[in-house]
């Protein structure tokens, strides 16, 4: 999938009208049928099946559907499960650019910015449920999983669930990640895909449970490890390109600690800093060739990288300081190429400059719990996305740097900065109760 790009100076971009909010449309039954028909060959090829739990508690009334986000196949899976139930779909702004975006409007899609507080989105979801009388499909992770585990979830979803007061259904897939993992450059693998569909809360249960209990329910539902599932169930991925791009996830060598010298190619992962090599077997596990295997399980390696980033943040040595190419989005017509700029990321957050000083954007470290980072974004390149509800800045590093590390740093920095605030809040609540 590609995105429409137009070259324009930043001064000209600033003069263009901003994206205007529109109420969600009621989904077209015709377009929904077309999507279901178009999805059928894929669903057949992957031998798609699903199981249900407590779904007898969900009638014909609209419900909130929360689905994990593994690959481009996810929407086809949703239509395979829920069609002909009508669904409004929460979609990222960039995914609705161009002519396709207009069609997606009629399908019931409503745009939002990833990882940006958007109160209008809550109103839109409520409008879809109450006025349009349709269910709502959304991906609470917002971004695709990098390492096959849950992308960090925002806190407070329990508040939204209670406010909406409709049945909450989760959809957790198995095999979708392995069929088309983000790191693997859109190369499709032959893997069977299934899903488990569960009603985790009825309207009555939403009233009875606390926000904390609902958040815990969601955390439990979205607690998965795709690589562990593959290993434990002997799910074979024998394609000879299965390690292509694996360095996108595993950017740091545990042997020599060099960063951005890893290369995933074929079935091997190689560090060009020290020469060490690992082989990825058909069950997704790594083994070093003629040497010690530090992390056979890819998520364990990813966790180690997170710990390393955390230490850098705590001792003040973390820094992203890179020249970037910048695309800007302010509407649904296209994204605008405004040329080059410079992006820094440290304990003060992000700072993006460009357009001869006209562009000067800063983003606080507590702005968001995670980062819009993506691999091979719209077949352009690895990207770091920042911005607010008016401007989205998509930054493509000109040098070989890891957008994965930037995401990990954003998540860990958010925790570090938020912790003192939460401690003060707990202390104040305790003192007031006394």
N, C-alpha and C positions, 0 to 999 in steps of 0.2 A: 504493500500500500504506500502511495506517495502523497505528497501534499503540495498544493499550489504555492509557488514562491514568486514574489514580484520584487525587483530591485527598486528601492526608493530611499531617499535621504531621510534621516531621522527628523529633520525639520519638516519635511513633507508629511511624514507619518503623524507628527504632532498636530497637523492641521486637519487631519481626517476625522470624521465623526466617530465616536466611540460606539461600542456594542450596546444596543438598547435591549432592555429586558422585555421578553415576551412571555405571556402565559403559555404553559405547556398545552399542546394540541392533544385532542383525544386520538389515540392511535387508529390509523386506517386499517380496517379489517382486510382490505384487499392487499395492502403492502405487507401486512403481517403474514398473509397467506403466501405471498411471493417469497418472503424471507424463509418461511418454513419449507417451501418447495426447493429453493436454492440450497438450503442446508441439508436436504435429504441425502444427496450423494456422499457428503462428508460423514454424516451420521452412520450411513451404511458401511462406509469404508473402515471406520474406526470401531465398528460393531458396538455402537453406543448402547448402554443400558443404565438404568438407575434404580435405586431402591428408595423406599419411603419409610418415614417414621412419624407417627402422630399426625399424619396429614389428614386423617379422618376428622380432625378438629377444625380444619379449614374448609369452609363451605365455598359458595360462589362469591362471597364478599371480597372486596379488594384486600390485599395483604402486602406487606413489605418483604421483598425477596432480597436477601443478602448473599451474594455469591463470591467465592474466592476467585482471584484473577491470575490465571496461569498462562494464557496464550490468546492468540487471535481467534481461536476456536470457541471461546467461551460463549459468545452471543448465540452461535449456532446451537450449542448445547442447551442454552436456556430456552430457545424456541422448541427444541426437541422434547423438553420436559413439560413446558407450560402451555404451549399452543393447544387450543384456541383461546386460552385466557388472555385477555387484553392487558398489555403491560406498558406503562410509561417507563422510559429508560434514562437514568442519569448518565450523561456522557461528558467526556472532557471537551473543552472548547476547541482544542486543536483538531480533535477527531471529527468535528462538524464543520470544518472549513470547506469552502467551495460548493459545487453543485450537489455533491453527496450530502452535505449538511442540510440542504433544503429538503431532500427526500427523507432524511432522518427525522426532521421536524414532523413530517406527516406520519412517520412510524411511531411517534410519541416520545422521541428523544428530547431531552432538555439539557442545555450546556451548562457546565460549571468549570471553574478553575481548580486544578488539582492542588490539594494541600493549602488552600486559602480559605479563611473563615468567610462563609457566604450565607448570611441570614436569609437572603432571598431564595436560596435553594430549599430551605426548610418549608418556606411558604409554597414553593413550587411542588414539593412532594405532597404536602397537605392538599393542594389544589387537585393534583392528579388523583389522589385517593378519594377525596370528598366530593369534588365537583365533576371530574371526568369519570368517576366511578371505575377506575382502573387500578390494578395492582402496580407496584413500583419495583423495578429491578435496579439495584445499585451494587457497586463493588466497593465495600468499605475500605479495602486496602488501597483503592484508587490506582495504584501502579502494579505492574506485573512483578511476580516474585523473582528475585535474583537467584537465591540459593535453594529454591524449592521449599522454603518454609514461609510462614506468614510474614508479609510485609507489615511493618509496624502499624497497628491500628490506632486511630485517634481515641482519646478518652472522651467520655460523655455521650457515647452513642445510646447508652441506657436512657438518658434524659430524652433524647429524640424519640426513642421507641415508646416511652410512656406518654409523651405528648401526642403522638399520632394515634395511639390506641387501637391499632389493627393487628391481626395475627402477624407474627414475625416468622419467616421461613428462611432457613439457611440451605445453601447448595454448596457442597464441598466435592470437588472433582478428584478423580484419581486417573492418572495417565495423560491428562491434558498437558501438564508441564513437560512430560517426557516426549510427547509427540512434537512439541514446538517450543523448546525452551528459549528464552529471550537471547541468551548468550550465543546461540548456535547459528546466528545469521539467517534466520527464516528457513532453515533446512528442515523439511518435514521428515519425521521418522515413523516407522510402521509400529504403532503402539495402540492397543485397545484402550478405549476410554470409558469410564463409568462415573457415576455421581451418586451421592447420598443426599436425599432431600428430607429435611426435618422441620417440623413446626416446633420452634424452641419456646414460644410463648403465645398464649391466647390473650385476647383483650382482658379477660378476668385475671389471668396470671400477671399481666403487666401492672395491674392495679395493686396486686398483692405484694409484688417483689419490689425491693429497693433498687435504686439506680446502680448501686454497687453489685447487687446480685445479678442484674441484667447484663452489666458489663462482663461479669465473670462467666455468665452463660455464653456470651459471644466469644470471649477468649477461649473457652473450652471448645466451642465449635470450630474456631479458626486455629486450632492447635494441631498442626500437621507437619510432616517432614517427608517430602516426596522422594528424596533419595533413600531414606530409611525404608519407606514403603516398597520402593523398587528392589532394594537389597533383600528385604525380608520375604518378599513374595516372588523372588526370582523372575522379575520382569526383565526380559532380555531386550536390550537396545544394541543391536549388532552392526548398525551402520558404520562404515569406516570413517565417517566424519563426526563421530559423536563428541570428540573433544575440541572440535573447531571453535575458537572463540572462548574457550574455558578460562583464559587469562583475564577475561572481563570480570569474572567473579573472583578468581584467585590471582590477584595482582602482586602479591608479596611473597617472596620465597622464604619458607621457614628454615631453610638450610643456611642461606647467606644473608637473609633479611633485605636483599635488594628489592626495590619496588619498580614496577613497570618494565621489567625485563623478562617477564614470563610470556610464553607463547603456547597456545593450545592449537594443535594441528593434527588432523587425522584421529588417532587414538592416544596421542601422547601430549603431555604438558611438559615444557622445557623451560628451565631458567637459563637465560643467556648471560647471567652474571657469574654463576658458578659452574654451569654445565649440567646440573643435576636434572634427571628426567624421571617422569612418572608415567605409568600406563593406566588408562581408564578402561576397566573391564566392561563387559556387556551388562553388568548389574549396577553400573554407576559408581563403583569403588575405585580408589586410586592405590597403586602400589609402585614404590620407587624401584628403579632398575638397578640391581646390585648395590643397594644401599638401604639405610633405615627409612621406613615410611612413617613420617611424622603424623599425618592426618589421612587415613584411608577414606574417611567419611567427609565429603566436601563441605557440609554445613559446619563441621568442627573446625576446618581450616578457616572458613568465613568468620566464625566466632573468634578465633585467635586474632584475625586481622582487626576485628572490632575492638578487642582488648588492647591491641597495639595502638590504635587510633585514640582510644580513651587515655592511655598513658601520655601520648603526645599532647593532647588537650590539657591534661592536668599539669604537665611540666612546662607548658607554653611553647612547645616546639612545632606544633602543627601549623602548616601554612600551605594554602593553595594560591599560587601567584602566576597567572597564565594569560598570555594573549589568546583571544578568542574571536571567532566569527559570530556575529549576532543576527538572529532573526527575531523580529518583534511581531506579536499578534495583538491587535486591538479590536478586530471585528471578525466576522465569519467568512469574509471574502477570500482571504489568503493570509500567508505570513509574509512579512516584509524584510528583505535582506538589506540591512543598513550598513553593512561593512564590518570592519574590525573594531575591537575594543580590548579592554583589559579587565579581568575578573580576579579578585582576591577573596579568600575565605580564611578567616582566623577566628579567635575567640570572641571577636566583636561582630561576627556574622559575615554576610556577603557584601561586597562593594563592586559594582559594575560601572565602568566609565567607557565613553566612546563618543563618536560624532563630534570630535574637536571640542570636547568638554561640555557639549549640550546635554549629553546623557550622563547622569550622575545619580545612580540608584543604590541605596543602601537597604539591607534587609537584616533585621534584628535576629539574633540567635534563638529567640523564643517566638519568632514569627510562626513557625510550623514545627510539628513533631518529626517531620521527615522531609525529604527532598525529592523533587521531580527530577530523577536521573534516569536515563534510558539508554539502551544499546541500539545502535544502528537506526536511530530515530527517523522514521519515514524514509528509510534507505539512504539517509544522508550521512550520519555518523553518530558517535556517542555524544550525549548532550547533558548539560546541566540546565534545568529550567527553574527560574526564579521569577518573582513579580507578584502583582496584587490583582485585584478584581478588574483593573482597568488596562494594565499592561502585562503581557507575558514576554519574558526575555529568554530566548533559547540560545544558550552559549555553547559553541563547539570548540573545545580546546585545540589549538594549532599544534601542540606538542603531544607526546605520548604520556598522558596523565590518566589516572583512574577516576571515572565518575562514580564508581562504586565507593571509593574511599571518601569522596565528597559526601555521599549519602550517609555513610557510617558516621562521619564526623558531625554532620548535621543532627543526626539522631542522638548521639552521645552528648553533644554540646547542649542540646535542648534539655536533656535529663539533668546535666550539671547545673544549668542556669535555673531550672524549675525547682530543683530540690530545696533550696533555701526558702523559696516562697511557700512551698507546700508545708515545710516544717513550721514556718511562722503561722500558717493558717491553722495547723493542728494545735499549736500552742495556744492560739487565741480562742479556738473552740473549746479547748480544755479549761482555760481560765474562765470563760463565760459560763460554762456548766457548773463550775465550783461556786 
